[in-house]
């Protein structure tokens, strides 16, 4: 077996959005960076819906024009319900508190991830595909990774610093035995790509549609090439009822929603349906001596607000600044503490909504929007909620007070419909134990 040894300032595991973003930014700071990706681009990945707050990151990376060419513009998030007087409400990003980013993109992740991968290569990163990391040694000042390439040849890499951006593989979290199931949120997903799905018209064509239904919620994401990504995020109890094929179970589930049944009247499933479990998790370790976990390698939560790619890339942007500072001030522990606090708080800002999304109280509150109402306080509250949907959930100080008001309304709704919400919380606790 052949061996090769290479030393770099920084080694990065994973060539998805988090890994390529931090690699590009560190290379711009003149660090010698090597990125190891186990697959070859383009490759399939779920998570096609981006947020408006991704756009400043694309600009920073210099890829905005390329993303625009492959994506369809998403001006809003549309929520649908059969259990509230208002059966549909559309939250337009132009009505967020920050008016600078009135749209986002829906993208095929195979194309999107490849753009980011090639971009980091163009910036001087040694980005290697077909490299599966099999072992890491973080015990000494010089860190060592062992990887096997697609020809089964073993390679050894050393560096001063290691970044785990391995996504749901959670390579370091598994090695450190720090990965923990999210005890507050236990969901799983079945999904597929469809052609000939009925779309909204005009500028609403690219909007994400979200449907509540009795077993969870459903996403519908239009893509530029005419394909539509559709998935069901369900409670474990419901998934255990499956007796048919995964394809059949997905179609049967979608047909439980009357409007989706109509939108899929002429649609056909492209390829096979897929499923993923253990949806939400977090590592109880984010960093250590010479290593850092970012993006999904550290934590992943339910994708109802399309926050996954944004959180991954945002942690990569902040992570690049952190590592640059640590190379200058290696003993400054406060830098790490501040970084970890920021990441935790940003995830927490989304999780408040995510954990309650299926609750009767939040369901009713989100669908109680009255566009005709001109009361300034109501408009400010909705603007704050749209800011969260846009990805502006943590750093925008202007939305803190209206968001607090929204949360108070949620707790009032919980009390007014105490019995229904008590039943839901009891049911959710049971699902989290499955």
Secondary structure by P-SEA (a helix, b strand, c coil): cbbbbbbccbbbccccaaaaaaaaaaaaaccbbbbbbccccccccccccccccaaaaaaaaccaaaaaaacccccbbbbbbccccccbbbbbccccccccccccccccaaaaaaaaaaaaaaaccccccccccccccccccbbbbbbbccccbbbbbbccbbbccccccaaaaaaaccccccccbbbbbcccccccccccccccccbbbbbbccccbbbbbbccccbbbbbbbccaaaaaaccccaaaaaaaaaaccaaaaaaacccccccbbbbbcccbbbbcccccccccccccccccccccccaaaaaaaaaaaaaaaaaaaaaaccccaaaaaaaaaaaaaaaaaaaaaaaacccaaaaaaaaccccccccaaaaaaaaaaaaaaaccccccccaaaaaaaaaaaaaaaaaaaaaaaaaaaaaaaaaaac
